[in-house]
Amino acid sequence: MTHYTSGFRHQKYNSICNICFLAAQDNEAWGSQSPARFLRELSRKQHFARTMKSHLIPYEGAASLWMRGVRRAFPKFLNERQRLICRAFEEEAGTKLFKAGR
């Protein structure tokens, strides 16, 4: 049985690129809101940039995180986050680990 959330198969929304550690209280409070909706307020806090970088979440400039429309923004977010995660693994390993275009 295939489950869908916002039109995406569970393989997409359960992707490692869509996982972020949050306190259960925050996760429940934000629920299925658009990230832009609850992160705009947080983006004004001093620790925001450091937190986003440490969680490898793309947030700068025209990042998909700020886009409207889940159908367009979510696939773009997964790609952006995948690049950040791959880059972090490669920096830690000190060598190229992944093919270009990933």
DSSP file (Angstrom, degrees, kcal/mol; ACC not computed):
  #  RESIDUE AA STRUCTURE BP1 BP2  ACC     N-H-->O    O-->H-N    N-H-->O    O-->H-N    TCO  KAPPA ALPHA  PHI   PSI    X-CA   Y-CA   Z-CA
    1    1 A M              0   0    0      0, 0.0     2,-0.5     0, 0.0     0, 0.0   0.000 360.0 360.0 360.0 129.6    0.0    0.0    0.0
    2    2 A T        -     0   0    0      7,-0.0     2,-0.3     8,-0.0     7,-0.0  -0.828 360.0-154.1 -99.1 129.8    1.4    3.4   -1.0
    3    3 A H        -     0   0    0     -2,-0.5     7,-1.2     2,-0.0     2,-0.4  -0.798   7.2-158.4-102.7 146.7    0.8    6.4    1.2
    4    4 A Y  E     -A    9   0A   0     -2,-0.3     2,-0.4     5,-0.2     5,-0.2  -0.964  11.7-174.3-125.2 140.4    0.7    9.9    0.0
    5    5 A T  E >  S-A    8   0A   0      3,-2.0     3,-2.0    -2,-0.4     8,-0.1  -0.985  84.4 -13.2-130.9 123.7    1.2   13.2    1.8
    6    6 A S  T 3  S-     0   0    0     -2,-0.4     3,-0.1     1,-0.3    -1,-0.0   0.776 130.9 -56.0  54.8  28.3    0.7   16.4   -0.3
    7    7 A G  T 3  S+     0   0    0      1,-0.3     2,-0.4    64,-0.0    -1,-0.3   0.504 112.3 119.4  87.2   3.9    0.7   14.2   -3.3
    8    8 A F  E <   -A    5   0A   0     -3,-2.0    -3,-2.0     1,-0.0    -1,-0.3  -0.843  65.0-116.8-107.0 140.6    4.2   12.6   -2.6
    9    9 A R  E >>  -A    4   0A   0     -2,-0.4     4,-1.7    -5,-0.2     3,-1.6  -0.307  32.2-107.7 -67.1 156.3    4.9    9.0   -2.1
   10   10 A H  H 3> S+     0   0    0     -7,-1.2     4,-2.0     1,-0.3    -1,-0.1   0.776 116.9  67.4 -59.4 -27.2    6.2    7.9    1.3
   11   11 A Q  H 34 S+     0   0    0      2,-0.2    -1,-0.3     1,-0.2    -2,-0.0   0.835 106.2  42.5 -62.2 -30.8    9.6    7.3   -0.2
   12   12 A K  H X4 S+     0   0    0     -3,-1.6     3,-1.5     2,-0.2    -2,-0.2   0.950 117.5  41.2 -79.9 -53.7    9.9   11.0   -0.8
   13   13 A Y  H 3< S+     0   0    0     -4,-1.7    -2,-0.2     1,-0.3    -3,-0.2   0.703 117.4  49.6 -74.3 -15.6    8.6   12.4    2.4
   14   14 A N  T 3< S+     0   0    0     -4,-2.0    -1,-0.3    -5,-0.3    -2,-0.2   0.302  84.8 130.1 -97.4   8.5   10.4    9.8    4.5
   15   15 A S  S X  S-     0   0    0     -3,-1.5     3,-2.3     1,-0.1     4,-0.2  -0.257  71.9-120.7 -60.1 145.8   13.7   10.5    2.6
   16   16 A I  G >  S+     0   0    0      1,-0.3     3,-1.2     2,-0.2    -1,-0.1   0.797 115.1  64.5 -56.8 -27.3   16.8   11.1    4.8
   17   17 A C  G 3  S+     0   0    0      1,-0.2    -1,-0.3    -5,-0.1    64,-0.1   0.591 101.2  49.4 -73.8  -9.1   16.9   14.5    3.1
   18   18 A N  G <  S+     0   0    0     -3,-2.3     2,-0.5    -6,-0.1    -1,-0.2   0.254  89.7 101.9-110.9  10.2   13.6   15.4    4.7
   19   19 A I    <   +     0   0    0     -3,-1.2     2,-0.3    -4,-0.2    -5,-0.0  -0.817  39.4 165.0-100.5 133.2   14.5   14.4    8.2
   20   20 A C        -     0   0    0     -2,-0.5     2,-0.5     2,-0.0    35,-0.0  -0.989  39.3-114.7-143.8 136.1   15.5   17.0   10.8
   21   21 A F        +     0   0    0     -2,-0.3     2,-0.3    34,-0.0    -2,-0.0  -0.594  45.8 164.5 -76.0 122.4   15.7   16.5   14.6
   22   22 A L        -     0   0    0     -2,-0.5     2,-0.2     4,-0.0    -2,-0.0  -0.946  44.6 -98.6-133.1 153.2   13.1   18.5   16.3
   23   23 A A     >  -     0   0    0     -2,-0.3     4,-2.5     1,-0.1     3,-0.4  -0.523  37.6-121.0 -66.2 141.4   11.7   18.5   19.8
   24   24 A A  H  > S+     0   0    0      1,-0.2     4,-2.5     2,-0.2     5,-0.2   0.861 113.0  56.9 -54.8 -38.2    8.3   16.7   19.7
   25   25 A Q  H  > S+     0   0    0      2,-0.2     4,-2.2     1,-0.2    -1,-0.2   0.910 109.2  44.8 -61.5 -43.4    6.6   19.8   21.0
   26   26 A D  H  > S+     0   0    0     -3,-0.4     4,-2.6     2,-0.2     5,-0.3   0.927 112.0  52.3 -66.2 -44.4    7.8   21.9   18.1
   27   27 A N  H  X S+     0   0    0     -4,-2.5     4,-2.0     1,-0.2    -2,-0.2   0.908 113.1  44.1 -59.1 -43.4    7.0   19.1   15.6
   28   28 A E  H  < S+     0   0    0     -4,-2.5    -1,-0.2    -5,-0.2    -2,-0.2   0.887 113.3  51.1 -68.6 -39.6    3.4   18.9   16.9
   29   29 A A  H  < S+     0   0    0     -4,-2.2    -2,-0.2    -5,-0.2    -1,-0.2   0.889 116.7  39.2 -66.4 -39.2    3.0   22.7   17.0
   30   30 A W  H >< S+     0   0    0     -4,-2.6     3,-2.5     1,-0.2    -1,-0.2   0.805  85.1 159.7 -82.5 -30.1    4.2   23.2   13.4
   31   31 A G  T 3< S-     0   0    0     -4,-2.0    -1,-0.2    -5,-0.3    -2,-0.1  -0.135  71.5 -17.4  49.0-128.1    2.4   20.1   12.1
   32   32 A S  T 3  S+     0   0    0     -4,-0.1    -1,-0.3     2,-0.0    -2,-0.1   0.140  97.7 134.2 -98.8  19.5    1.9   20.2    8.4
   33   33 A Q    <   -     0   0    0     -3,-2.5    -3,-0.0     1,-0.1     3,-0.0  -0.271  68.7 -93.4 -63.6 154.6    2.5   24.0    8.1
   34   34 A S    >>  -     0   0    0      1,-0.1     4,-1.3    32,-0.0     3,-0.9  -0.480  32.0-125.3 -63.0 137.3    4.7   25.2    5.3
   35   35 A P  H 3> S+     0   0    0      0, 0.0     4,-2.7     0, 0.0     5,-0.3   0.880 110.5  59.6 -54.5 -38.0    8.3   25.6    6.6
   36   36 A A  H 3> S+     0   0    0     29,-0.4     4,-1.5    31,-0.3     5,-0.2   0.858 100.2  57.4 -59.3 -34.3    8.3   29.2    5.4
   37   37 A R  H <4 S+     0   0    0     -3,-0.9     4,-0.5     1,-0.2    -1,-0.2   0.942 118.2  27.4 -65.1 -49.2    5.3   30.0    7.7
   38   38 A F  H  X S+     0   0    0     -4,-1.3     4,-0.9     1,-0.2    -2,-0.2   0.717 119.6  55.8 -89.6 -18.9    6.9   28.9   11.0
   39   39 A L  H  X S+     0   0    0     -4,-2.7     4,-2.5    -5,-0.3    -3,-0.2   0.742  90.1  72.6 -84.6 -22.2   10.5   29.6   10.0
   40   40 A R  H  < S+     0   0    0     -4,-1.5     4,-0.5    -5,-0.3    -1,-0.2   0.936 101.9  44.0 -56.1 -46.4   10.0   33.3    9.1
   41   41 A E  H >4 S+     0   0    0     -4,-0.5     3,-1.2     1,-0.2    -1,-0.2   0.925 114.9  48.6 -64.4 -43.6    9.6   34.2   12.8
   42   42 A L  H >< S+     0   0    0     -4,-0.9     3,-2.1     1,-0.2     6,-0.3   0.809  97.5  71.1 -66.0 -28.7   12.6   32.0   13.8
   43   43 A S  T 3< S+     0   0    0     -4,-2.5    -1,-0.2     1,-0.3    -2,-0.2   0.685  89.8  62.1 -64.5 -16.5   14.7   33.5   11.1
   44   44 A R  T <  S+     0   0    0     -3,-1.2    -1,-0.3    -4,-0.5    -2,-0.2   0.580  84.4  99.5 -83.0 -10.2   14.9   36.7   13.0
   45   45 A K  S X  S-     0   0    0     -3,-2.1     3,-1.4    -4,-0.2     4,-0.4  -0.485  81.5-121.7 -81.7 150.0   16.6   35.0   16.0
   46   46 A Q  T 3  S+     0   0    0      1,-0.3     4,-0.3    -2,-0.2     3,-0.3   0.821 109.2  48.1 -59.5 -36.3   20.3   35.3   16.4
   47   47 A H  T 3> S+     0   0    0      1,-0.2     4,-2.5     2,-0.1    -1,-0.3   0.451  82.9  99.1 -87.5  -0.5   21.0   31.6   16.3
   48   48 A F  H <> S+     0   0    0     -3,-1.4     4,-2.8    -6,-0.3     5,-0.2   0.927  82.6  44.3 -56.9 -55.0   19.0   30.9   13.2
   49   49 A A  H  > S+     0   0    0     -4,-0.4     4,-2.5    -3,-0.3    -1,-0.2   0.914 115.1  49.1 -59.4 -44.7   21.7   30.8   10.6
   50   50 A R  H  > S+     0   0    0     -4,-0.3     4,-2.3     1,-0.2    -1,-0.2   0.904 112.7  48.1 -61.7 -42.1   24.0   28.7   12.8
   51   51 A T  H  X S+     0   0    0     -4,-2.5     4,-1.5     2,-0.2    -2,-0.2   0.930 111.7  48.4 -65.2 -46.1   21.2   26.2   13.5
   52   52 A M  H  <>S+     0   0    0     -4,-2.8     5,-2.7    -5,-0.2     4,-0.2   0.915 113.2  48.2 -62.4 -42.7   20.2   25.9    9.9
   53   53 A K  H ><5S+     0   0    0     -4,-2.5     3,-1.4    -5,-0.2    -1,-0.2   0.914 109.7  51.8 -63.3 -42.6   23.9   25.3    8.8
   54   54 A S  H 3<5S+     0   0    0     -4,-2.3    -1,-0.2     1,-0.3    -2,-0.2   0.760 112.6  46.0 -68.3 -23.2   24.4   22.7   11.5
   55   55 A H  T 3<5S-     0   0    0     -4,-1.5    -1,-0.3    -3,-0.2    -2,-0.2   0.349 111.9-122.2 -96.8   4.4   21.3   20.8   10.4
   56   56 A L  T < 5 +     0   0    0     -3,-1.4    -3,-0.2    -4,-0.2    29,-0.2   0.911  57.8 153.9  55.9  46.3   22.4   21.1    6.7
   57   57 A I      < -     0   0    0     -5,-2.7     2,-0.4    -6,-0.1    -1,-0.2  -0.926  46.0-127.3-108.4 121.4   19.2   22.9    5.8
   58   58 A P        +     0   0    0      0, 0.0     7,-0.4     0, 0.0    23,-0.1  -0.517  50.2 143.1 -68.8 123.6   19.3   25.2    2.7
   59   59 A Y        +     0   0    0     -2,-0.4     2,-0.1     5,-0.1     4,-0.1   0.502  29.3 106.5-137.9 -13.1   17.9   28.5    3.8
   60   60 A E  S >  S-     0   0    0      2,-0.1     3,-1.2   -11,-0.1     5,-0.1  -0.425  83.8 -29.1 -82.6 149.7   19.9   31.3    2.1
   61   61 A G  T 3  S-     0   0    0      1,-0.2     5,-0.1    -2,-0.1     0, 0.0  -0.227 130.1  -3.0  57.2-125.1   18.6   33.5   -0.7
   62   62 A A  T 3  S+     0   0    0      3,-0.1    -1,-0.2     4,-0.0    -2,-0.1  -0.034  87.7 157.8 -93.1  30.7   16.1   31.8   -3.0
   63   63 A A    X   -     0   0    0     -3,-1.2     3,-1.9     1,-0.1     4,-0.3  -0.194  54.9-115.4 -55.5 148.1   16.2   28.5   -1.2
   64   64 A S  G >  S+     0   0    0      1,-0.3     3,-1.6     2,-0.2    13,-0.1   0.720 107.5  79.8 -59.5 -22.7   13.2   26.3   -1.7
   65   65 A L  G 3  S+     0   0    0     -7,-0.4   -29,-0.4     1,-0.3    -1,-0.3   0.810  96.9  43.7 -54.8 -31.2   12.4   26.6    2.0
   66   66 A W  G <  S+     0   0    0     -3,-1.9    -1,-0.3   -31,-0.1    -2,-0.2   0.450  92.8 109.4 -96.2  -2.2   10.9   30.0    1.3
   67   67 A M    <   -     0   0    0     -3,-1.6     2,-0.3    -4,-0.3   -31,-0.3  -0.367  64.1-129.5 -74.8 152.4    9.0   29.0   -1.8
   68   68 A R  S    S+     0   0    0     -2,-0.1     5,-0.1   -32,-0.1     4,-0.1  -0.699  74.5  53.1 -92.9 153.9    5.2   28.7   -1.9
   69   69 A G    >>  -     0   0    0     -2,-0.3     4,-2.8     3,-0.1     3,-0.9   0.842  64.7-141.7  87.2  98.4    3.6   25.6   -3.3
   70   70 A V  H 3> S+     0   0    0      1,-0.2     4,-2.4     2,-0.2    -1,-0.1   0.852  97.9  63.6 -57.9 -39.3    4.6   22.3   -1.9
   71   71 A R  H 34 S+     0   0    0      1,-0.2    -1,-0.2     2,-0.2    -2,-0.1   0.836 117.0  28.4 -60.0 -33.9    4.5   20.5   -5.3
   72   72 A R  H <> S+     0   0    0     -3,-0.9     4,-1.1    -4,-0.1    -2,-0.2   0.851 123.5  47.8 -90.4 -42.5    7.3   22.8   -6.6
   73   73 A A  H  X S+     0   0    0     -4,-2.8     4,-2.9     1,-0.2    -3,-0.2   0.886 103.2  58.5 -72.2 -40.7    9.2   23.5   -3.4
   74   74 A F  H  X S+     0   0    0     -4,-2.4     4,-2.5    -5,-0.2     5,-0.2   0.927 106.6  44.9 -63.0 -49.3    9.5   20.0   -1.9
   75   75 A P  H  > S+     0   0    0      0, 0.0     4,-1.9     0, 0.0    -1,-0.2   0.905 115.6  49.7 -60.3 -38.0   11.4   18.3   -4.7
   76   76 A K  H  X S+     0   0    0     -4,-1.1     4,-2.7     2,-0.2    -2,-0.2   0.913 109.4  51.9 -64.9 -41.7   13.7   21.3   -5.0
   77   77 A F  H  X S+     0   0    0     -4,-2.9     4,-3.0     1,-0.2     5,-0.3   0.930 107.3  52.3 -59.2 -46.6   14.2   21.2   -1.2
   78   78 A L  H  X S+     0   0    0     -4,-2.5     4,-2.2     1,-0.2    -1,-0.2   0.903 111.9  46.4 -58.5 -41.4   15.2   17.5   -1.4
   79   79 A N  H  X S+     0   0    0     -4,-1.9     4,-2.0     2,-0.2    -1,-0.2   0.922 113.4  47.9 -66.5 -44.4   17.7   18.2   -4.1
   80   80 A E  H  X S+     0   0    0     -4,-2.7     4,-1.9     1,-0.2    -2,-0.2   0.928 114.8  45.6 -62.0 -45.1   19.2   21.2   -2.3
   81   81 A R  H  X S+     0   0    0     -4,-3.0     4,-2.7     1,-0.2     5,-0.2   0.887 108.7  56.0 -68.8 -38.1   19.5   19.3    1.0
   82   82 A Q  H  X S+     0   0    0     -4,-2.2     4,-2.8    -5,-0.3     5,-0.2   0.916 106.9  50.7 -59.2 -43.1   21.0   16.3   -0.7
   83   83 A R  H  X S+     0   0    0     -4,-2.0     4,-2.6     1,-0.2    -1,-0.2   0.921 111.5  47.8 -60.9 -44.0   23.7   18.4   -2.1
   84   84 A L  H  X S+     0   0    0     -4,-1.9     4,-2.2     2,-0.2    -2,-0.2   0.913 113.3  47.4 -64.3 -42.1   24.5   19.9    1.3
   85   85 A I  H  X S+     0   0    0     -4,-2.7     4,-2.3     2,-0.2    -2,-0.2   0.930 113.5  47.6 -65.4 -45.4   24.5   16.4    2.9
   86   86 A C  H  X S+     0   0    0     -4,-2.8     4,-2.5    -5,-0.2    -2,-0.2   0.920 111.6  50.9 -61.3 -43.8   26.8   15.0    0.2
   87   87 A R  H  X S+     0   0    0     -4,-2.6     4,-2.6    -5,-0.2    -1,-0.2   0.904 109.4  50.8 -60.7 -41.9   29.1   17.9    0.5
   88   88 A A  H  X S+     0   0    0     -4,-2.2     4,-2.2     2,-0.2    -1,-0.2   0.906 110.5  48.8 -64.7 -41.5   29.4   17.5    4.3
   89   89 A F  H  X S+     0   0    0     -4,-2.3     4,-2.4     2,-0.2    -2,-0.2   0.922 112.8  48.2 -62.1 -43.5   30.2   13.8    3.9
   90   90 A E  H  X>S+     0   0    0     -4,-2.5     4,-1.9     2,-0.2     5,-1.2   0.889 110.7  50.4 -66.9 -39.0   32.9   14.6    1.3
   91   91 A E  H  <5S+     0   0    0     -4,-2.6    -1,-0.2     2,-0.2    -2,-0.2   0.916 112.9  46.9 -63.3 -41.9   34.4   17.3    3.5
   92   92 A E  H  <5S+     0   0    0     -4,-2.2    -2,-0.2     1,-0.2    -1,-0.2   0.893 116.2  44.0 -66.4 -39.8   34.5   15.0    6.4
   93   93 A A  H  <5S-     0   0    0     -4,-2.4    -1,-0.2     2,-0.2    -2,-0.2   0.727 101.8-134.4 -77.7 -22.6   36.0   12.2    4.4
   94   94 A G  T  <5S+     0   0    0     -4,-1.9     2,-0.3     1,-0.2    -3,-0.2   0.725  75.0  73.8  74.2  21.2   38.5   14.5    2.6
   95   95 A T  S   <S-     0   0    0     -5,-1.2     2,-0.4    -6,-0.2    -1,-0.2  -0.979  93.0 -84.8-156.8 163.2   37.7   13.0   -0.8
   96   96 A K        +     0   0    0     -2,-0.3     3,-0.1     1,-0.2    -9,-0.1  -0.620  44.4 166.0 -73.8 127.1   35.0   12.9   -3.5
   97   97 A L        +     0   0    0     -2,-0.4     2,-0.3   -11,-0.1    -1,-0.2   0.637  53.4  53.8-113.9 -24.8   32.4   10.2   -2.6
   98   98 A F  S    S-     0   0    0    -12,-0.1    -1,-0.1     1,-0.0     3,-0.1  -0.843  80.8-107.5-122.4 150.8   29.5   10.9   -4.9
   99   99 A K    >   -     0   0    0     -2,-0.3     3,-1.1     1,-0.1    -2,-0.1  -0.378  48.0 -94.1 -68.6 151.1   29.0   11.3   -8.6
  100  100 A A  T 3  S+     0   0    0      1,-0.2    -1,-0.1     2,-0.1     0, 0.0  -0.316 109.5  42.0 -61.9 149.8   28.3   14.8  -10.0
  101  101 A G  T 3         0   0    0     -3,-0.1    -1,-0.2   -18,-0.0    -2,-0.1   0.428 360.0 360.0  90.7  -0.5   24.6   15.7  -10.3
  102  102 A R    <         0   0    0     -3,-1.1   -16,-0.1   -20,-0.1    -2,-0.1   0.429 360.0 360.0 -89.5 360.0   23.7   14.1   -7.1
